[in-house]
């Protein structure tokens, strides 16, 4: 299995990865993006570093529309009760492959909802890849939501009701 470093990385991403994982690369500040990529690729092959992938991939309009269309297809399959005659898929393997592909774009809410919806129906669970920024944003929204839930308040006293 050959690991490839995604083309969306820039030089700063490589430098952050080197510093965060304390990888021994001499004078990495002076190297170009291409040279850093080659060095890291060699190190990954030699020393079996963990999976090296940028958490947030750059989305353009065409790619985003493609991802959303796959989400709609998967959701329609689930809503049809996995009836492959009424769907765009021929078997569960195609569905799982599309789910794995869209899971890389976990910053999109449609992707998270689709993955959450299909996980009970497949053998192995798929987790959407969400950037740290989006995770913090979701946690903040959850805190706000929990703080604004209406609660029952009981007040004791006499109450007069007129009809």
C-alpha positions as CSV (number, residue, x, y, z in Angstrom):
1,X,0.0,0.0,0.0
2,X,1.5,3.2,-1.1
3,X,0.7,6.4,0.8
4,X,0.6,9.6,-1.2
5,X,0.7,13.1,0.2
6,X,-2.3,15.1,-1.0
7,X,-1.4,18.0,-3.4
8,X,-3.4,20.6,-1.3
9,X,-0.6,20.8,1.3
10,X,1.4,24.0,1.3
11,X,4.9,24.5,2.7
12,X,3.5,25.7,6.1
13,X,1.5,22.5,6.4
14,X,4.6,20.5,5.9
15,X,6.6,22.6,8.4
16,X,3.8,22.2,11.0
17,X,3.7,18.5,10.5
18,X,7.5,18.2,10.9
19,X,7.4,20.3,14.1
20,X,4.3,18.6,15.6
21,X,5.7,15.1,15.1
22,X,9.3,16.0,15.8
23,X,10.6,14.5,12.5
24,X,14.3,14.8,11.9
25,X,14.6,16.8,8.7
26,X,17.7,19.0,8.4
27,X,17.1,22.7,7.5
28,X,13.5,22.2,6.6
29,X,12.8,25.9,6.6
30,X,15.1,26.4,3.6
31,X,13.7,23.6,1.5
32,X,11.0,24.2,-1.1
33,X,7.6,22.6,-1.0
34,X,8.6,20.0,-3.6
35,X,11.7,19.1,-1.6
36,X,9.8,18.8,1.6
37,X,7.2,16.6,0.0
38,X,9.9,14.3,-1.4
39,X,11.7,14.0,2.0
40,X,8.4,13.4,3.9
41,X,7.3,10.8,1.3
42,X,10.6,9.0,1.7
43,X,10.3,9.1,5.5
44,X,6.7,7.8,5.4
45,X,7.8,4.8,3.3
46,X,10.9,4.1,5.4
47,X,9.7,4.6,8.9
48,X,6.0,4.0,8.5
49,X,4.7,7.2,9.9
50,X,1.0,7.5,10.6
51,X,-1.4,8.3,7.8
52,X,-0.5,11.8,6.5
53,X,-3.4,13.6,5.1
54,X,-4.7,17.2,5.3
55,X,-7.8,17.3,7.4
56,X,-9.5,20.0,5.3
57,X,-9.4,19.5,1.6
58,X,-10.0,22.5,-0.6
59,X,-13.5,22.4,-2.0
60,X,-14.4,24.1,-5.3
61,X,-18.0,24.4,-6.6
62,X,-17.8,21.3,-8.8
63,X,-16.3,19.1,-6.1
64,X,-18.8,20.3,-3.5
65,X,-21.8,19.6,-5.9
66,X,-20.4,16.2,-6.6
67,X,-20.2,15.4,-2.9
68,X,-23.7,16.7,-2.2
69,X,-25.0,14.7,-5.1
70,X,-23.5,11.5,-3.7
71,X,-25.1,12.4,-0.3
72,X,-28.5,12.7,-2.0
73,X,-28.0,9.4,-3.7
74,X,-27.1,7.6,-0.5
75,X,-30.0,9.3,1.4
76,X,-32.5,8.2,-1.3
77,X,-31.2,4.6,-1.1
78,X,-31.7,4.6,2.7
79,X,-35.2,6.2,2.3
80,X,-36.1,3.5,-0.2
81,X,-35.2,0.8,2.3
82,X,-32.1,-0.3,0.4
83,X,-34.1,-1.2,-2.7
84,X,-31.3,-1.2,-5.4
85,X,-33.8,-1.3,-8.2
86,X,-35.0,2.2,-7.4
87,X,-31.5,3.6,-6.7
88,X,-28.3,4.5,-8.6
89,X,-26.3,1.8,-6.8
90,X,-26.0,-1.8,-7.7
91,X,-24.6,-3.2,-4.4
92,X,-23.6,-2.2,-0.9
93,X,-19.9,-2.0,-1.9
94,X,-20.6,0.9,-4.2
95,X,-22.4,2.7,-1.3
96,X,-19.6,2.1,1.1
97,X,-17.0,3.3,-1.4
98,X,-19.0,6.5,-1.9
99,X,-19.4,6.9,1.9
100,X,-15.6,6.5,2.4
101,X,-15.0,9.1,-0.3
102,X,-17.4,11.7,1.1
103,X,-16.3,11.1,4.7
104,X,-13.1,13.1,3.9
105,X,-15.4,16.2,3.6
106,X,-16.9,16.0,7.1
107,X,-17.0,19.8,7.4
108,X,-20.2,19.7,5.3
109,X,-23.3,19.1,7.4
110,X,-24.9,16.9,4.6
111,X,-21.9,14.6,4.8
112,X,-22.2,14.2,8.6
113,X,-25.9,13.6,8.4
114,X,-25.5,11.0,5.6
115,X,-22.8,9.1,7.4
116,X,-24.7,9.2,10.6
117,X,-27.8,7.9,8.8
118,X,-26.0,5.0,7.0
119,X,-23.8,3.8,9.9
120,X,-26.5,1.6,11.5
121,X,-27.0,-0.2,8.2
122,X,-23.4,-1.2,7.4
123,X,-21.0,-3.6,9.1
124,X,-18.1,-1.3,9.7
125,X,-18.6,2.2,11.0
126,X,-17.4,5.2,9.0
127,X,-16.4,8.4,10.7
128,X,-16.4,11.8,8.9
129,X,-13.1,13.7,9.0
130,X,-13.8,17.0,10.6
131,X,-11.3,19.9,10.9
132,X,-10.4,21.2,14.3
133,X,-11.9,24.5,13.5
134,X,-15.3,22.9,12.6
135,X,-15.1,20.7,15.7
136,X,-14.7,23.8,17.9
137,X,-17.6,25.5,16.1
138,X,-19.9,22.5,16.6
139,X,-19.0,22.2,20.3
140,X,-19.8,25.9,20.7
141,X,-23.1,25.5,19.0
142,X,-23.9,22.5,21.2
143,X,-23.1,24.6,24.4
144,X,-25.4,27.3,23.2
145,X,-28.1,24.8,22.4
146,X,-27.8,23.2,25.8
147,X,-27.9,26.5,27.5
148,X,-31.1,27.6,25.8
149,X,-33.2,24.5,26.4
150,X,-36.5,25.6,28.1
151,X,-36.8,24.0,31.5
152,X,-39.9,23.4,33.6
153,X,-40.1,25.8,36.5
154,X,-42.5,25.0,39.4
155,X,-43.8,27.8,41.5
156,X,-45.8,27.2,44.6
157,X,-48.7,29.4,45.6
158,X,-52.4,29.9,45.2
159,X,-53.8,30.4,41.7
160,X,-57.3,31.7,40.9
161,X,-58.9,30.6,37.6
162,X,-62.0,32.4,36.5
163,X,-64.4,30.9,33.9
